[in-house]
Amino acid sequence: MSDLRDLYQEVILEHSKAPRNYRESPTANRKAEGFNPLCGDRFTVYLTLDGESIRDVSFQGSGCAISKASASMMTQSVKGKSVAEAAKLFESFHRLVTGLGHGNGDAELGKLTVFSGVSQFPARVKCATLAWHTLEAALEGKQETTTE
Amino acid sequence: MSIAAKTVSGTRLDLARVRADFPILEQRVHGQPLVYLDNAATSQKPRQVIETISRYYEETNSNVHRGVHYLSEQATNEYEAVRTIAKEFLNAADPREIIFVRGTTEGINLVAQSYGRMHVDAGDEILITAMEHHSNIVPWQILANERGATLRAAPINDEGELDMEAFSRLLGPKTRLVAITHVSNALGTINPVRRIVEMAHSWNVPVLVDGAQAVPHMKADVQALGCDFYTFSGHKVYGPTGIGILYGKSALLEKMPPYQGGGDMIISVTLEKTVYNRLPYKFEAGTPDIAGVIGLGAALNYVNRLGIENVGAHESTVLAYATAAVSTIPGLRVIGTAKEKAGVLSFTLENIHPHDIGTILDQEGIAIRTGHHCSQPVMQHFGVEATARASFALYNTKEEVDRLVRGIEKVREVFR
């Protein structure tokens, strides 16, 4: 049960039930769809880029509690950041959920550290990173991405 | 967990003894005794199968159909004996109608590529159903695309049963082949194969049956069913992975071109021309999975010894018990409520994704499958992305179902 509570922290459950920025964006100039073919999780990330700055980010779709909460908190944490900062944040987040820890020069993860429990559940890493991969695809101007 | 010898009344399985045959079931997972309810994905293997494979490698290992030496003769005899065991298991008319393949998927692909390429042309139709596993959809899509033919799928109703009226309307003079599952992997529905075969044969259309989810639970008698092809995987019926059976009526197999070329499938080869071997070897190119075949033989013998009717009766009892037990859980929806079902309990929980159910149950030592079960069209029909699926085998008990129910209560607590 202790492992389970590490995974399903209150903040994560709360975000999965009431995801933030869960909407289409009328101003979006980038959009990408992320799909996990193994489990059917599917998210669309809408991005409003103003030069190198992420002015707005939102998402829609369906998935498990981990993937939905991660998408919700991703939108909160990259909004207002530069493209380079967001990419760096994803790198740090990826290290966190794969259990590689916090390295030198890693971005400050803040609230995202609630996902540290994911590292004990290797099968769920792809859930936690789906929205981030989708964000990355949108930033690179790709239409879709998959995680397996 | 101790299991009394007669936990299940009305069936003739000695569960304690049966469970003792499966070494893996003694295991603890996350500190809890393993409850293995992912049998539709793959079943566990009894000691009899594991020991047969070890013994083969320790005492008999040799190539088949080639050597004049003692070991090769022994290996060939044991290998060919399994063909007869499989022939009897399916009640085929002739052991030459039994082809060893890698599994159900290869069995279907063999028929699609060999029979299909020969008989399906532009404008023709292939008929399947909306409850097929991807392995009984994609090979036909590939064939249809290649030949300019059309793939049609008969719909299912909200219980997860085939709409027989729609099926009969979709059959017609353009239909070249019907491919249908005997038991649905995602829903557990048992299809009325005999009737389907009669309907198809009235149009002179042959029928392939995907038996992967049927043979572990019920007698599959190909002559009684009347089907033209029947295929199943060894690993779902207590045998090893990588081996399966394709049954085909000899009259059809004789006329079909080989699926793959190579050694063992030939009579003579010159650089200009090859004479193909007779049945069944025409379809068995290359060194086969000899240990797999011999292991499969041990698995079929194991099931025969228990009696497939006893196995099926026990599993029906457990499935009925599980269905009744979960029906009291608030927010739980059973997906697939056909009158005739075998082995599978698919469900969703309101506002809780199946993956989260799977992870939490795993922490309780309970193994289930979550996801689309390689049946995305079925998921689309029921308007869900995924389901949680508990699937039962001959060694599962009512006590394990109780653990599942307590596990689901735990899931609801975490998400309260």
Interface residues (C-beta under 8 A of the other chain):
Chain A: M1 D3 L4 L7 Y8 L13 K17 L38 C39 G40 D41 R42 S62 G63 C64 A65 I66 K68 F121 A123 R124 C127
Chain B: H30 N351 I352 H353 P354 H355 D356 T359 I360 Q363 T370 G371 H372 Q376 M379 E385 A386 V414 F415
